[in-house]
Amino acid sequence: MMAELGLAALWLAAALAGLQLVAGALALTTRGASLGAIVRPVAFVQGLLALLAFLCLIWVFAQTDLSVKLVALNSHSLKPLIFKIAGAWGNHEGSMLLWVTVMGLAGGFVALVERRLPEPTMLATLAGQAFVSLGFYAFLLMASNPFERLNPVPVEGNGLNPLLQDLGLAFHPPTLYLGYVGLSIAFSFAIGALVTRQVGPEFARAMRPWVLGAWIFLTLGITAGSYWAYYELGWGGWWFWDPVENASLMPWLAATALLHSAGVLAARDALRAWTVMLGVVAFSMSMIGTFLVRSGILTSVHAFAVDPQRGSFILALLAINIGGALTLFALRAATVTEGQRFAVVSREGALVVNNVMLTAILGIVLFGTLYPLFAEAMGAKVSVGPPYFNPMGALFAVPMLVVMAVGPVLRWRRDTLERNGKALALPAMVAVVGIGALVLIGGVPLLPLLGLSLGVALIPASVLPLRDRDLRRTPLPIWGMVLAHLGVGVALIGMGSESAFSVEKLVAVHKGETTHVGPWSVTLADIEPVAGPNWTALEGVLQVSRGKADPVILRPQSRNFWAPPQQTAESALLTRWNGQLYAVLGGEAPGAIAGGPGDGRWQLRLWWKPFVPLIWLGGVLIALGGVLALLGRVAADLRRIILRDKIAYRRERQGR
């Protein structure tokens, strides 16, 4: 019954999306102006119906209703409840339903609260949002129905991928999707402004909170996903330039550029065309990334041959949404006026340089992600990894970081570097001293050396905007900018340290035997069997110590899941102020004869990673900076609305 209710709600939501599109479009004409009154209520109800459909899907997963095909393929009765619920979005169909749910709720919220834009632009925005949503509804209902029934009903389900049975992955996808869908709102705002030719500061102020919110969620999602891959996969790395990782990085790069461009347009009425174009590009990257991951295209370009209907639908949606938006931009770009001019040496100029650098890095990542797919389609196997991404990205990231250190201290419109020479001397000196110290240490590769030097320089540079200010009266957006830039410096130090100074050791030891990695002594005290709710494991008991300090116990595991059958390595981490000890338990080492019985030794993989936690601390600081900026912007908008209402009320009283 719940599956049928969810499917009915999904159909109704799709029908309302169609009504919202038609009414919003007709309301922009003279004859259909009266239809504008229903667009906002329809958008709100559509969001509620999408939410109802998603709650029904969560219910059937929580109840392990194996008559629903999606549950049978992705759940199991013995799984913990949290992972049963997470299974609702840990698959293609469920993730697409999550997408349309968040998109519907976001559109409904915009319809409910947004009053700053002229009504025609608002109606065009909601119509654009409905157009995008309608494509997703059609994709779900015609090619990826999450409520499809099974007959006969299986005795037991297949279970969720064991790598996804982790709290980090239970919350990581929803966080990213909130970011993706926030960019869909920015996309719709851009479409609405282009349709009505009303691109200006008010448009940017209305769009900016959504971009900022999306950017915060993307930052948290990427940070959480990076840490999950680091501790769960047992590889000891925090970023692999995997296509799935790139799929979330590309929207973040575009959103970062859009966020700064929208800020300039809102404050200084400049970069109008840039802002609209980036609004289109940011959501385009979200669509490309999401569909590449969820359609199976990344696994193999031949996935289309397995499911040609789904593949064709994906290509059609990409072509219609992205191609249509770019075509509209090309047709209306000439009507978007230039806005206010500014000098090259100015805060606007610095933001333009960084936007160009971010766009170039986005192009590098996009090309490196898609090129192997095209090559495979042509019959060639090509691998694109760190040897391409790291140096190519650094070509643009290094100058971008230098400009990021300088830009916040520049004045709007026009400035000179000489005026800021004394303020910038400290960060420059710190960078030079850092490079010199690392050169003297020796053995530090070029890219980690640059990362460490720029990281330590960004920390003092990030607080320069606070000079000569009354800190108690400093606006929250300024504090947010300072904290976010500080987070970038902290993350860079973590990245550079992990790359330059990590120590790895792969050994096979007997019980009671001690080995060393970095400054740590590691003793394998015992191997114990343990059991979980849907797995069994061998758990290593490691006594680790540093110098004369008391030993600390680490317990890495080698787990065996039975639904579905799969073996995973559960790492054990010991975090200290200056780094992290990382331990992974392998299997029993083979005997002298290959394939023979073990000789009592157990394989251990150990890393000492100096200052690696700074990577994720930096990510959290960046997101927290975004939160402060968002709170400050929302508070300022509320004050502006209250003041406007007071003025209108006084004028009304005076008129009486």
C-alpha positions as CSV (number, residue, x, y, z in Angstrom):
1,M,0.0,0.0,0.0
2,M,2.8,2.5,0.9
3,A,4.5,1.8,-2.5
4,E,1.3,2.6,-4.3
5,L,0.8,5.8,-2.2
6,G,4.3,6.9,-3.0
7,L,3.8,6.2,-6.8
8,A,0.5,8.1,-6.8
9,A,2.2,11.1,-5.0
10,L,5.0,11.0,-7.5
11,W,2.5,11.1,-10.4
12,L,0.6,14.0,-8.8
13,A,3.8,15.9,-8.2
14,A,4.8,15.5,-11.8
15,A,1.3,16.7,-12.9
16,L,1.7,19.8,-10.7
17,A,5.2,20.5,-12.1
18,G,3.6,20.5,-15.6
19,L,0.9,22.9,-14.4
20,Q,3.5,25.1,-12.7
21,L,5.4,25.3,-16.0
22,V,2.4,26.1,-18.2
23,A,0.9,28.6,-15.7
24,G,4.2,30.3,-15.1
25,A,4.9,30.6,-18.9
26,L,1.4,31.9,-19.7
27,A,1.5,34.3,-16.8
28,L,4.2,36.2,-18.6
29,T,1.8,37.0,-21.5
30,T,-0.9,39.6,-21.4
31,R,-3.8,37.1,-21.8
32,G,-2.5,34.7,-19.2
33,A,-1.5,37.2,-16.5
34,S,-4.3,35.9,-14.2
35,L,-2.6,32.5,-14.0
36,G,0.3,33.9,-12.1
37,A,-1.7,33.7,-8.8
38,I,-1.6,29.9,-8.8
39,V,2.1,29.4,-9.6
40,R,3.4,29.8,-6.0
41,P,0.7,27.6,-4.3
42,V,1.2,24.9,-7.0
43,A,5.0,25.0,-6.4
44,F,4.5,24.6,-2.7
45,V,2.1,21.6,-3.0
46,Q,4.3,20.0,-5.6
47,G,7.2,20.0,-3.0
48,L,5.0,18.4,-0.4
49,L,3.9,15.6,-2.7
50,A,7.5,14.9,-3.7
51,L,8.3,14.7,0.0
52,L,5.4,12.3,0.6
53,A,6.7,10.0,-2.2
54,F,10.2,10.0,-0.7
55,L,8.9,9.2,2.8
56,C,6.9,6.3,1.4
57,L,10.2,5.0,-0.1
58,I,11.9,5.3,3.3
59,W,9.0,3.5,4.9
60,V,9.2,0.4,2.6
61,F,13.0,0.2,3.2
62,A,12.6,0.5,6.9
63,Q,10.0,-2.3,6.9
64,T,12.1,-4.3,4.4
65,D,9.1,-4.7,2.1
66,L,10.7,-7.2,-0.3
67,S,7.7,-7.0,-2.7
68,V,9.3,-3.7,-3.8
69,K,12.0,-4.5,-6.4
70,L,14.3,-1.7,-5.2
71,V,14.2,-3.0,-1.6
72,A,14.9,-6.6,-2.6
73,L,17.9,-5.4,-4.6
74,N,19.4,-3.1,-2.0
75,S,18.3,-4.2,1.5
76,H,18.3,-7.2,3.8
77,S,16.2,-7.9,6.9
78,L,19.3,-8.3,9.2
79,K,20.7,-4.9,8.4
80,P,20.7,-2.2,11.2
81,L,17.8,0.2,10.8
82,I,20.0,3.2,10.0
83,F,21.4,1.3,7.0
84,K,18.0,0.1,5.9
85,I,16.9,3.8,5.8
86,A,20.2,4.8,4.0
87,G,19.5,2.1,1.4
88,A,16.6,4.3,0.2
89,W,19.0,6.7,-1.4
90,G,22.0,4.3,-1.8
91,N,20.9,3.3,-5.3
92,H,20.1,4.8,-8.6
93,E,16.3,5.1,-8.4
94,G,16.3,6.2,-4.7
95,S,18.9,8.9,-5.3
96,M,16.9,10.3,-8.2
97,L,13.8,10.4,-6.0
98,L,15.9,12.3,-3.4
99,W,16.9,14.7,-6.1
100,V,13.4,15.6,-7.2
101,T,12.2,15.7,-3.5
102,V,14.8,18.3,-2.6
103,M,14.2,20.2,-5.8
104,G,10.5,20.3,-5.2
105,L,10.9,21.4,-1.6
106,A,13.4,24.1,-2.6
107,G,11.1,25.4,-5.3
108,G,8.2,25.4,-2.8
109,F,10.3,27.3,-0.3
110,V,11.3,29.9,-2.9
111,A,7.7,30.4,-3.9
112,L,6.7,30.8,-0.2
113,V,9.3,33.3,0.9
114,E,11.0,35.1,-2.0
115,R,9.5,38.6,-2.5
116,R,12.5,40.7,-3.6
117,L,12.4,40.0,-7.4
118,P,9.9,41.6,-9.7
119,E,6.9,39.2,-10.1
120,P,7.5,38.4,-13.8
121,T,11.1,37.3,-13.0
122,M,9.8,35.2,-10.1
123,L,7.2,33.5,-12.3
124,A,9.8,32.8,-15.0
125,T,12.1,31.4,-12.3
126,L,9.4,29.1,-10.9
127,A,8.5,28.0,-14.5
128,G,12.2,27.2,-15.2
129,Q,12.4,25.2,-11.9
130,A,9.3,23.3,-13.0
131,F,10.8,22.6,-16.4
132,V,13.9,21.0,-14.9
133,S,11.8,19.1,-12.3
134,L,9.5,17.7,-15.0
135,G,12.4,16.1,-16.8
136,F,13.4,14.3,-13.6
137,Y,9.9,13.2,-12.9
138,A,9.6,11.8,-16.4
139,F,12.9,10.0,-15.9
140,L,11.7,8.4,-12.7
141,L,8.3,7.4,-13.8
142,M,9.2,6.1,-17.3
143,A,12.8,4.7,-16.8
144,S,13.6,4.4,-13.1
145,N,10.4,3.7,-11.1
146,P,11.5,3.3,-7.4
147,F,8.2,1.7,-6.4
148,E,8.1,-1.2,-9.0
149,R,6.7,-4.4,-7.5
150,L,8.1,-7.9,-7.6
151,N,6.1,-11.1,-8.2
152,P,6.9,-13.6,-6.7
153,V,8.3,-11.9,-3.6
154,P,11.8,-13.1,-2.7
155,V,12.5,-14.8,0.6
156,E,15.4,-12.4,1.4
157,G,17.0,-9.3,-0.1
158,N,20.4,-8.8,-1.7
159,G,21.6,-6.3,0.9
160,L,23.3,-2.9,0.6
161,N,26.9,-2.7,-0.6
162,P,29.0,-3.2,2.6
163,L,31.2,-0.2,1.8
164,L,28.0,1.9,2.0
165,Q,27.1,0.5,5.4
166,D,28.8,3.3,7.3
167,L,27.4,6.3,9.1
168,G,29.5,8.6,7.0
169,L,28.0,7.3,3.8
170,A,24.5,7.4,5.3
171,F,24.6,11.2,5.4
172,H,27.2,12.0,2.7
173,P,24.9,11.6,-0.4
174,P,22.0,13.7,1.1
175,T,24.4,16.5,1.9
176,L,25.8,16.6,-1.6
177,Y,22.3,16.5,-3.1
178,L,21.3,19.5,-1.0
179,G,24.2,21.3,-2.7
180,Y,23.3,20.1,-6.2
181,V,19.7,21.2,-5.8
182,G,20.6,24.5,-4.3
183,L,22.5,25.1,-7.6
184,S,19.3,24.2,-9.5
185,I,17.6,27.2,-7.8
186,A,20.5,29.4,-9.0
187,F,20.0,28.0,-12.4
188,S,16.3,28.8,-12.4
189,F,17.0,32.3,-11.2
190,A,19.4,32.8,-14.1
191,I,16.9,31.5,-16.6
192,G,14.2,33.7,-15.1
193,A,16.4,36.8,-15.3
194,L,17.4,36.0,-18.9
195,V,13.8,35.5,-19.9
196,T,12.6,38.9,-18.4
197,R,15.9,40.7,-19.2
198,Q,16.2,41.8,-15.5
199,V,19.8,41.0,-14.6
200,G,20.9,43.3,-11.8
201,P,21.8,43.6,-8.1
202,E,18.3,42.5,-6.9
203,F,18.6,39.3,-9.0
204,A,22.0,38.6,-7.4
205,R,20.8,39.3,-3.9
206,A,17.9,36.9,-4.4
207,M,20.2,34.2,-5.8
208,R,23.1,34.6,-3.5
209,P,21.7,32.8,-0.4
210,W,20.9,29.8,-2.4
211,V,24.3,29.7,-4.0
212,L,25.9,30.1,-0.6
213,G,23.8,27.4,1.0
214,A,24.5,25.0,-1.9
215,W,28.2,25.8,-1.6
216,I,28.2,25.1,2.1
217,F,26.5,21.7,1.6
218,L,28.9,20.8,-1.2
219,T,31.9,21.7,0.9
220,L,30.6,19.6,3.8
221,G,29.7,16.7,1.5
222,I,33.1,16.7,-0.3
223,T,34.9,16.9,3.1
224,A,32.8,14.1,4.6
225,G,33.2,11.9,1.4
226,S,37.0,12.5,1.4
227,Y,37.3,11.4,5.0
228,W,35.0,8.4,4.4
229,A,37.2,7.2,1.6
230,Y,40.3,7.8,3.7
231,Y,39.2,5.6,6.7
232,E,36.8,3.1,5.0
233,L,38.6,2.0,1.9
234,G,41.8,1.2,3.6
235,W,44.0,2.8,0.9
236,G,45.4,5.5,3.2
237,G,44.7,8.4,0.8
238,W,42.3,11.3,1.0
239,W,41.8,12.0,-2.7
240,F,42.3,9.8,-5.7
241,W,41.0,11.9,-8.6
242,D,38.4,9.2,-9.0
243,P,35.6,10.2,-11.5
244,V,33.1,9.9,-8.7
245,E,35.1,12.4,-6.6
246,N,35.4,14.7,-9.6
247,A,31.7,14.6,-10.1
248,S,31.2,16.5,-6.8
249,L,34.3,18.7,-7.2
250,M,33.2,20.2,-10.5
251,P,30.0,21.7,-9.2
252,W,31.9,23.0,-6.2
253,L,34.5,24.8,-8.4
254,A,31.7,26.4,-10.5
255,A,29.7,27.3,-7.3
256,T,32.8,29.0,-5.8
257,A,33.2,31.1,-8.9
258,L,29.5,31.9,-9.0
259,L,29.4,32.8,-5.3
260,H,32.1,35.5,-5.7
261,S,30.6,36.8,-9.0
262,A,27.1,37.1,-7.5
263,G,28.7,39.0,-4.5
264,V,30.2,41.5,-6.9
265,L,27.0,41.9,-8.8
266,A,25.0,42.4,-5.6
267,A,27.4,44.9,-4.1
268,R,28.8,46.8,-7.1
269,D,26.5,46.0,-10.1
270,A,29.3,44.5,-12.1
271,L,30.0,41.1,-13.7
272,R,26.4,40.6,-14.9
273,A,27.1,38.3,-17.8
274,W,29.6,36.3,-15.7
275,T,27.1,35.7,-13.0
276,V,24.3,34.5,-15.3
277,M,26.7,32.3,-17.2
278,L,28.2,30.7,-14.0
279,G,24.6,30.1,-12.8
280,V,24.0,28.0,-15.9
281,V,27.4,26.3,-15.7
282,A,27.2,25.4,-12.0
283,F,24.0,23.5,-12.3
284,S,25.2,21.9,-15.6
285,M,28.1,20.5,-13.7
286,S,25.7,19.1,-11.0
287,M,23.7,17.4,-13.7
288,I,26.7,16.0,-15.5
289,G,28.2,14.7,-12.3
290,T,25.1,13.2,-10.9
291,F,24.1,11.5,-14.1
292,L,27.6,10.2,-14.8
293,V,27.6,8.6,-11.3
294,R,24.0,7.3,-11.1
295,S,23.6,6.1,-14.7
296,G,26.6,3.7,-14.6
297,I,28.4,5.6,-17.4
298,L,31.5,5.9,-15.3
299,T,31.7,2.2,-14.7
300,S,31.5,1.5,-18.4
301,V,30.5,3.4,-21.5
302,H,28.7,0.2,-22.6
303,A,26.2,0.6,-19.8
304,F,24.0,2.2,-22.4
305,A,23.9,-1.1,-24.2
306,V,22.6,-2.8,-21.1
307,D,19.9,-0.2,-20.5
308,P,19.4,1.9,-23.7
309,Q,16.2,3.5,-22.5
310,R,17.8,4.9,-19.4
311,G,20.9,6.0,-21.3
312,S,18.8,7.7,-23.9
313,F,16.8,9.5,-21.3
314,I,20.0,10.8,-19.6
315,L,21.4,12.1,-22.9
316,A,18.1,13.8,-23.7
317,L,17.8,15.5,-20.3
318,L,21.4,16.7,-20.5
319,A,20.9,18.1,-24.0
320,I,17.6,19.8,-23.3
321,N,18.4,21.4,-19.9
322,I,22.1,22.4,-20.5
323,G,21.8,23.0,-24.3
324,G,18.5,25.0,-23.9
325,A,20.0,27.2,-21.1
326,L,23.2,27.9,-23.1
327,T,21.1,28.7,-26.2
328,L,19.0,31.1,-24.2
329,F,22.1,32.7,-22.8
330,A,23.6,33.1,-26.3
331,L,20.3,34.7,-27.5
332,R,20.0,37.1,-24.6
333,A,23.7,37.8,-23.8
334,A,23.6,41.0,-25.9
335,T,20.7,42.3,-23.8
336,V,22.7,41.8,-20.5
337,T,24.4,45.2,-20.0
338,E,28.0,45.4,-18.9
339,G,27.4,46.9,-15.5
340,Q,29.8,49.2,-13.7
341,R,33.5,49.3,-14.8
342,F,36.5,48.7,-12.5
343,A,40.2,48.8,-12.7
344,V,42.4,45.7,-13.1
345,V,43.9,46.3,-9.7
346,S,40.8,46.3,-7.6
347,R,38.8,43.7,-5.6
348,E,36.6,43.1,-8.6
349,G,39.7,42.5,-10.7
350,A,41.0,40.0,-8.2
351,L,37.7,38.2,-8.2
352,V,37.7,38.0,-12.0
353,V,41.2,36.6,-12.0
354,N,40.2,33.9,-9.5
355,N,37.0,33.1,-11.4
356,V,39.1,32.6,-14.6
357,M,41.4,30.3,-12.7
358,L,38.6,28.3,-11.1
359,T,37.0,28.0,-14.5
360,A,40.3,26.7,-16.0
361,I,40.6,24.1,-13.2
362,L,37.0,23.1,-13.8
363,G,37.9,22.6,-17.5
364,I,40.9,20.5,-16.6
365,V,38.9,18.2,-14.3
366,L,36.0,17.9,-16.7
367,F,38.4,16.9,-19.6
368,G,40.3,14.4,-17.4
369,T,37.1,12.8,-16.2
370,L,35.4,12.5,-19.7
371,Y,38.4,11.7,-21.9
372,P,38.8,8.1,-20.7
373,L,35.1,7.5,-21.5
374,F,35.4,8.8,-25.0
375,A,38.6,6.8,-25.5
376,E,37.0,3.6,-24.3
377,A,34.1,4.3,-26.7
378,M,36.7,4.3,-29.4
379,G,38.1,1.0,-28.2
380,A,41.1,2.3,-26.3
381,K,41.8,2.0,-22.5
382,V,43.2,5.2,-21.0
383,S,43.8,6.0,-17.4
384,V,43.9,9.6,-16.3
385,G,45.1,10.2,-12.7
386,P,47.3,12.3,-10.5
387,P,50.2,12.7,-13.0
388,Y,47.7,14.7,-15.1
389,F,45.4,16.4,-12.6
390,N,48.1,17.5,-10.0
391,P,50.5,19.5,-12.3
392,M,47.8,20.8,-14.6
393,G,45.6,21.9,-11.8
394,A,48.6,23.5,-10.0
395,L,49.3,25.7,-13.1
396,F,46.1,27.6,-12.2
397,A,45.7,26.9,-8.5
398,V,49.0,28.5,-7.5
399,P,48.3,32.0,-9.1
400,M,44.7,31.8,-7.8
401,L,45.9,31.3,-4.3
402,V,48.3,34.2,-4.6
403,V,45.5,36.5,-5.8
404,M,43.3,35.1,-3.1
405,A,45.8,36.4,-0.5
406,V,45.9,39.8,-2.1
407,G,42.4,40.4,-3.2
408,P,40.5,40.8,0.1
409,V,42.7,43.8,1.1
410,L,42.1,45.7,-2.2
411,R,39.5,48.4,-2.5
412,W,36.5,48.2,-4.7
413,R,36.7,49.9,-8.2
414,R,40.3,51.0,-8.1
415,D,43.4,50.5,-5.9
416,T,47.2,50.2,-6.0
417,L,49.5,47.4,-4.8
418,E,51.8,50.0,-3.2
419,R,49.1,51.1,-0.7
420,N,48.9,47.5,0.6
421,G,52.6,46.8,0.5
422,K,53.2,46.9,4.2
423,A,50.1,44.7,5.0
424,L,51.1,42.1,2.4
425,A,54.8,42.0,3.5
426,L,54.1,39.5,6.4
427,P,52.4,36.8,4.2
428,A,55.1,37.2,1.6
429,M,57.8,36.9,4.2
430,V,56.2,33.8,5.7
431,A,56.0,32.2,2.2
432,V,59.6,32.9,1.5
433,V,60.8,31.6,4.9
434,G,58.6,28.5,4.4
435,I,60.1,27.7,1.0
436,G,63.6,28.2,2.4
437,A,63.0,25.9,5.3
438,L,61.6,23.2,3.2
439,V,64.4,23.4,0.7
440,L,66.9,23.1,3.6
441,I,65.0,20.0,4.8
442,G,65.4,18.5,1.4
443,G,63.4,15.8,-0.4
444,V,60.2,17.8,-0.6
445,P,58.6,17.6,-4.1
446,L,57.7,20.8,-5.8
447,L,53.9,20.7,-5.5
448,P,53.9,19.9,-1.7
449,L,56.5,22.6,-1.2
450,L,54.3,25.2,-3.0
451,G,51.2,23.9,-1.1
452,L,52.9,24.2,2.3
453,S,54.3,27.6,1.6
454,L,51.1,29.1,0.2
455,G,49.2,27.5,3.1
456,V,51.2,29.1,5.8
457,A,51.2,32.4,3.9
458,L,47.4,32.4,3.6
459,I,46.9,32.1,7.3
460,P,48.1,35.6,8.1
461,A,46.8,37.0,4.8
462,S,43.3,35.7,5.6
463,V,43.0,38.0,8.7
464,L,44.3,41.1,7.0
465,P,40.7,42.3,6.1
466,L,40.1,42.7,9.9
467,R,42.8,45.3,10.3
468,D,41.7,48.8,11.3
469,R,38.2,47.4,12.0
470,D,36.1,47.4,15.2
471,L,35.9,43.6,15.6
472,R,32.6,43.9,17.6
473,R,30.9,45.7,14.7
474,T,32.5,43.7,11.8
475,P,29.7,42.2,9.7
476,L,29.3,38.5,9.7
477,P,30.1,38.1,6.0
478,I,33.5,39.6,6.6
479,W,34.1,37.1,9.4
480,G,32.9,34.4,7.1
481,M,35.3,35.3,4.3
482,V,38.2,35.4,6.8
483,L,37.3,32.0,8.2
484,A,36.8,30.4,4.8
485,H,40.2,31.7,3.5
486,L,41.8,30.6,6.8
487,G,40.3,27.1,6.2
488,V,41.9,27.0,2.7
489,G,45.3,27.7,4.2
490,V,44.8,25.1,6.9
491,A,43.7,22.5,4.4
492,L,46.7,23.3,2.1
493,I,49.1,22.7,5.0
494,G,47.4,19.3,5.7
495,M,47.6,18.3,2.0
496,G,51.2,19.3,1.6
497,S,52.3,17.6,4.8
498,E,50.5,14.4,3.9
499,S,52.1,14.3,0.5
500,A,55.6,15.3,1.6
501,F,56.1,13.6,4.9
502,S,53.9,10.5,5.0
503,V,55.7,7.2,6.0
504,E,54.2,3.8,4.9
505,K,55.2,0.4,6.0
506,L,53.8,-3.0,4.8
507,V,54.9,-5.9,7.1
508,A,54.0,-9.4,8.1
509,V,54.5,-10.0,11.8
510,H,53.9,-12.8,14.4
511,K,51.9,-12.2,17.5
512,G,54.0,-10.3,20.0
513,E,56.3,-9.0,17.3
514,T,57.0,-5.2,17.1
515,T,57.6,-3.0,14.1
516,H,58.2,0.7,13.6
517,V,56.6,3.3,11.4
518,G,57.7,7.0,11.7
519,P,58.0,7.8,15.5
520,W,55.7,4.9,16.5
521,S,56.3,1.4,17.8
522,V,53.5,-1.1,16.8
523,T,53.1,-4.5,18.5
524,L,50.7,-7.1,17.3
525,A,49.3,-8.3,20.6
526,D,46.5,-10.7,19.4
527,I,44.0,-11.6,16.7
528,E,40.5,-12.0,17.9
529,P,37.2,-13.1,16.2
530,V,34.3,-10.6,16.6
531,A,30.7,-10.5,15.2
532,G,28.5,-7.7,14.2
533,P,24.8,-7.5,13.2
534,N,25.4,-8.7,9.7
535,W,29.1,-9.5,9.6
536,T,31.9,-11.4,11.3
537,A,35.5,-10.2,11.5
538,L,39.1,-10.9,12.6
539,E,40.2,-8.0,14.8
540,G,43.8,-7.2,15.3
541,V,44.8,-5.9,18.8
542,L,47.7,-3.5,18.2
543,Q,49.7,-1.9,21.1
544,V,51.1,1.4,19.8
545,S,53.4,3.7,21.7
546,R,55.7,6.7,21.1
547,G,58.8,7.1,23.2
548,K,58.1,6.3,26.8
549,A,54.4,7.0,26.7
550,D,51.9,4.4,27.8
551,P,50.7,2.1,24.9
552,V,47.4,2.8,23.2
553,I,45.3,0.0,21.7
554,L,44.2,0.1,18.1
555,R,41.7,-2.5,16.7
556,P,41.7,-2.7,12.9
557,Q,39.4,-5.4,11.4
558,S,39.0,-7.6,8.4
559,R,35.3,-8.0,8.0
560,N,33.2,-10.5,6.1
561,F,29.7,-9.5,5.2
562,W,27.2,-12.1,4.1
563,A,24.5,-9.9,2.6
564,P,25.9,-9.4,0.0
565,P,29.0,-11.5,0.5
566,Q,32.0,-9.2,0.6
567,Q,35.2,-8.6,2.5
568,T,36.2,-5.1,3.7
569,A,39.1,-3.7,5.7
570,E,38.1,-1.5,8.7
571,S,41.0,0.8,9.5
572,A,42.0,1.9,12.9
573,L,43.1,5.5,13.5
574,L,45.1,7.2,16.3
575,T,44.9,11.0,16.0
576,R,47.4,13.3,17.7
577,W,48.0,17.0,17.4
578,N,50.8,16.5,14.8
579,G,49.3,13.7,12.7
580,Q,47.5,10.4,12.5
581,L,48.6,6.8,12.8
582,Y,46.7,4.6,10.3
583,A,46.5,0.8,10.6
584,V,45.0,-1.8,8.4
585,L,44.9,-5.5,9.1
586,G,45.4,-7.9,6.1
587,G,45.1,-11.6,6.0
588,E,47.4,-14.3,7.3
589,A,50.7,-14.3,5.5
590,P,51.2,-17.4,3.2
591,G,53.7,-20.0,4.1
592,A,57.0,-20.7,2.4
593,I,55.2,-22.7,-0.3
594,A,53.0,-20.4,-2.4
595,G,49.3,-21.1,-1.6
596,G,50.3,-23.2,1.4
597,P,49.1,-22.8,5.0
598,G,50.1,-19.7,6.9
599,D,53.1,-19.5,9.1
600,G,51.5,-17.5,11.9
601,R,52.4,-14.1,10.6
602,W,49.7,-11.4,9.9
603,Q,49.9,-8.7,7.3
604,L,49.8,-5.1,8.6
605,R,49.8,-1.9,6.5
606,L,50.8,1.1,8.6
607,W,51.0,4.8,7.8
608,W,52.2,7.8,9.8
609,K,50.7,10.9,8.3
610,P,51.9,14.2,9.8
611,F,49.2,16.9,10.1
612,V,46.8,15.0,7.8
613,P,43.7,15.9,10.0
614,L,44.2,19.6,8.9
615,I,42.8,18.6,5.5
616,W,39.3,18.0,7.0
617,L,39.6,20.7,9.7
618,G,40.2,23.1,6.8
619,G,37.1,21.8,5.0
620,V,35.0,22.3,8.1
621,L,36.4,25.9,8.6
622,I,35.6,26.7,5.0
623,A,32.0,25.5,5.4
624,L,31.7,27.3,8.8
625,G,32.9,30.5,7.1
626,G,30.1,30.0,4.6
627,V,27.5,29.6,7.4
628,L,28.6,32.9,9.0
629,A,28.4,34.6,5.7
630,L,24.9,33.1,5.0
631,L,23.6,34.2,8.5
632,G,25.0,37.7,7.9
633,R,23.4,37.9,4.5
634,V,20.0,36.6,5.7
635,A,20.0,39.0,8.6
636,A,20.8,41.9,6.3
637,D,18.0,41.0,3.9
638,L,15.6,40.7,6.8
639,R,16.6,44.2,8.0
640,R,16.1,45.5,4.5
641,I,12.7,44.0,4.2
642,I,11.6,45.3,7.6
643,L,12.8,48.8,6.7
644,R,11.1,48.7,3.3
645,D,7.8,47.7,5.0
646,K,8.1,50.4,7.6
647,I,8.6,53.0,4.8
648,A,5.6,51.7,2.9
649,Y,3.5,51.8,6.1
650,R,4.5,55.4,6.8
651,R,3.7,56.5,3.3
652,E,0.3,54.8,3.5
653,R,-0.4,56.6,6.8
654,Q,0.7,59.9,5.3
655,G,-1.6,59.3,2.3
656,R,-4.5,58.9,4.6
